[in-house]
C-alpha cells in the first residue's frame, strides 16, 4: 500500500485563537484517532513542536533516524522535518506545538540565542529526576492554554514557554557547548539561508558572499559548531532534503533534481549515490519496504 508523506500544517488538528498548543501525548493520540489519522505514518510538519516524555519508553523517528524515548527525554522538532510516532501509545508526557514566529517575533537577543540553541539540538536529556522541576511551569502553560481570557494571553504564554526552555537548558544532563553569540547566530543564518536558496546554489562560497562574511570564517564556525566544513554541512543538508522529498513519494527523481537546483538529473543521482551508495529510486524502495513491514 502506498503511504504518502503528508504535510501537516499547524491547524490540521488544532483550533486555537493563537498559534500555540499544549496537550498531553495521550490527547494527541486520541485526537488523531478520532480524525482517522495514523501518527505512525511518517509526516512532514509545517510548524515547530516539542515532545517532553515523563513516563514510559518508546521510539520516535525524526528525519530517518530513531530517537529513544524515556522519562526526561525532550525532542525539539522543527519545521519541515519528517517524523513519526510509535504505532501504539507507550509513553506519557506532553506535546507543545507552535508557529516559530509566535515565539521569536518580539523576543530579546539573549532569549533568541537560547531558543535557537535548543531548537538546533536534536535531543535533550534532563533525566527523570529533573522532571519535577518542570512541573510547575508545565502546569502553568496548561492552565494558560485552557484559559478563555485572551487579554495578554500571547505575551504571557510566550514568557512562560521561554522560561520552560531556560529550565530545560539548565537541567540538561549533557551540558551542550554554548558558543559565542555572534558566531552561533551566523551559523544559524547560514542554515536558514540554505533552506531559502538551496535551489539556486550548492556552492558554500556563494553563501559566504550572501552573508557578507569570508569563506574562511564560515568554514571555521561550521567546523566549531557543526563539526563539518561549510561544504560538508551544505552537502549533508542537501542530502537530507533530498531524502525528505523522496520519502514524500510525490515526485520523480527528475522532478526532485530540478526542484533542488541540480542542472541535470544525472548530477542529482550521482550526488545522492556518492553519500548513500544507492540511487534515489533504490532509497525509495527501501523506505517503502520499511514502512510496510
C-alpha angles and dihedrals in degrees: 000000000000114000112195119200105245121214105228115206121201094256093051092101100001130089104181132140089225127042095252128097130185117185139144119261087241091056091049091055090047093049093049092047090054088051091048090241121143111218090196090068108095110254135179115231123217095200140042124270143171129214117205116188119205102165141014134022132265146129131267121190118217121179093338096311127103122235118197112230119213136142110303096022115129123190119196108205122199135201116282096021118134111226143158137198128222114278091237125045104253103154140053126218141087141297119210116193128184146150107259094229089059088067102032105041097084101018126130120248091249095050091044088057091053092045093051091044092056095041092053092054114093096215138353128209117202095164130239091271092063098051091089089059089063097045098089091051092044090050091049091051090050092050092048092047091054094043112110092203105102096185107120089342094133093049094048095046089048091053095045093047090050088051089053091052091051091050090050091051090048093050096045109129094208101050106219119223113265109216128206104279102240094047091049092047090051090050090052090047088055091052092048092046090054090057090052101041108026091110089057102046141011093185115106091206090063089057092051088054092049089050091048092235132117119264089237091057092048090048091049095052091046090053092046099045106020098032089229138088116261090255093048091048091051091047092049091052092048090051092050092048090048090053090049091052092047092049091055087067090210101108139054119235088255092054092048091049093056092038089057096046102258112147093217132022088231090061090053093049091048091049093048095046092048091065102031104029088228134084121250090255092051090049090051092052090051090052092051091051092049094049094045094046 
